[in-house]
Amino acid sequence: PHCILQGMCAAFLAFCKMRRCFASLLCRKRVGMRFAGCFVTIRSGSMDIKKKFLTSFAVLLLLIGAVGFVMVRQVRRLGDSIDVILRENYRSVIYCQQMDDALERLDSGILREFGGWGDRSEAYFDEYIEALAGAWRSEQANVTVPGEQALVDVAAELVPDYIACVEKIIDPAVPEAERRKLYREKAFPLF
């Protein structure tokens, strides 16, 4: 952005110098300009009004084209940056959706067990515990945005606690009253 502003200012100053030069030409005065270290004199009688108009129009088009080129280049560069950010964050979103799906499945399996519809096997819970842990490991390895690491650190304490809690809840050796209490007091608030 700073480079664009400098370029636009330089183009505007060049345009102002050219305008003064052309205004002098229109008034049929002799005009002197410094060009590449040499002093050049332009006589107004050498250009008719049509040439003056076309020359000034060409200079304006050239300036508009230069500004347009710079703007297109900057927009393209910005678009590439946005693409990288979205691609990196897209992976985080996918991992979080996978964790959310695994958490939902685990929670619904526990509630089905408590409701008497206990047709869920231990393999069902193991599958979704592994899915949750796998998505969590992937998310820990995909920290890309500033501030994301702090959230990962907070969740790093909660995910293992939740998995340990679920393993206790689905353990048939634990009495059902204790399992229900564990779900209500620890697993559900973590969920």
FENJOJO-V105777 format. One record per pair of residues at least 6 apart in sequence whose ideal C-beta (glycine too) atoms are under 8 Angstrom apart, sorted by sequence separation. I is the first residue (numbers start at 1). J is the second residue. D is the distance in Angstrom with one decimal. If there is no record, write none. Layout:
BEGIN
i=<I I>
j=<J J>
d=<D D>
END
This chain:
BEGIN
i=<25 33 34 112 143 168 24 32 33 112 113 32 47 112 171 174 32 33 143 21 31 32 169 30 31 109 168 21 30 140 30 31 139 169 30 168 169 29 109 17 28 109 140 25 27 28 165 26 165 169 25 106 109 136 24 21 165 166 25 106 165 105 106 136 161 162 165 26 102 105 106 133 25 102 132 162 102 103 161 162 22 101 102 132 133 132 158 22 98 99 102 22 129 98 99 19 98 99 129 18 129 96 95 98 99 18 95 125 95 96 15 95 15 125 91 92 95 15 122 14 92 91 11 92 91 92 88 11 89 11 88 89 92 110 88 113 7 8 103 110 7 85 99 106 110 109 8 114 7 114 4 114 4 114 4 1 110 110 107 107 107 103>
j=<31 39 40 118 149 174 31 39 40 119 120 40 55 120 179 182 41 42 152 31 41 42 179 41 42 120 179 33 42 152 43 44 152 182 44 182 183 44 124 33 44 125 156 42 44 45 182 44 183 187 44 125 128 155 44 42 186 187 47 128 187 128 129 159 186 187 190 52 128 131 132 159 52 129 159 190 131 132 190 191 52 131 132 162 163 163 190 55 131 132 135 56 163 134 135 56 135 136 166 56 167 135 135 138 139 59 136 166 138 139 59 139 60 170 138 139 142 63 170 63 142 142 63 144 144 145 142 66 144 67 144 145 148 166 145 170 66 67 162 169 67 145 159 166 170 170 70 176 70 179 70 180 71 183 74 74 183 187 187 188 191 191>
d=<6.1 7.5 7.6 6.4 5.0 6.0 4.2 5.7 5.3 7.2 6.3 7.0 7.3 5.9 7.7 7.7 5.3 7.0 5.7 5.5 7.2 7.9 5.0 6.0 5.1 4.5 7.3 6.0 7.4 5.8 5.9 7.3 6.8 5.6 7.1 5.9 5.4 6.2 6.0 7.9 4.3 6.0 7.1 6.8 7.4 7.0 6.4 7.5 8.0 6.0 4.6 6.7 7.3 7.6 7.4 7.5 5.1 6.3 6.3 5.0 4.5 4.5 6.9 5.0 7.8 6.7 6.6 6.5 4.7 7.9 7.0 7.6 6.0 7.6 7.1 4.5 4.2 6.4 6.2 7.1 6.3 7.5 3.8 7.9 6.5 6.7 5.9 7.3 6.6 5.7 6.5 5.3 5.7 7.9 4.4 7.8 3.8 6.1 6.5 7.5 7.2 7.8 4.9 8.0 7.1 5.5 7.8 6.9 4.9 6.8 7.2 4.1 7.6 5.0 7.8 6.3 6.6 5.8 7.0 7.6 5.7 5.1 5.2 7.0 8.0 7.8 7.5 6.2 6.7 6.3 4.0 6.5 7.2 7.0 7.4 7.1 7.7 6.3 7.7 5.7 7.6 7.7 8.0 5.6 7.0 7.8 7.9 7.9 5.6 7.8 5.8 6.2 7.3 7.2 6.0 7.7 6.1 7.1 7.9 8.0 5.5 6.2>
END
